Amino acid sequence: MITVSEVQRRMRELYGHRDSRRGPERTLLWLISEVGEVADAVVKNRSGGIEEEMADVLAWLASLANVLDIDLERAFSSKYGDGCPRCASKPCNCPEG
């Protein structure tokens, strides 16, 4: 299995030079585009396509985090590591809505 930190490291190794030149705004646009491709794959029920597009979303999220110098694993653990950030339960007991 791969960790979030490993995903981020791989993206930095593969594309860090391009990502830093592109900058955060243009990297964000790529991420948004990939999220749109996930939505399209879900709506069209393309199961293999969904997995591939989700991998792209993760890759672009890691690239954006690299450009912004954010440790995604630490950020995620800080917010969700102890349960739901609102009710602190595992599983979440917040009212649905």
C-alpha positions, 0 to 999 in steps of 0.5 A: 500500500502507498501512503499519502506522503508517498503519493506526494513524494512521487508527484514531487519527483515526477512533476515538481519542476513543472508544478512549481513553474505552473504555480498554484492557480493553474495547478488548481485548474487542472485539479478542478478539471480532473474532478469534472472528469470523475463526475463525468465517469460516474454519471456515465457509469464507466467503472474503469474510468472512474478509478483512473480519474480518481487516481488523477484527482489524487495526483493533482491534489498532491501536486497542488499541496506540493506547490503550496508546501502543505503536508497532506498526510499531516493536514488530514490527520490533524483534521480527521485523525480523532474522528468527525471534526464536528462531533468527534465521534467514530462514526460521525453522529452529526445530523444528516442534511 
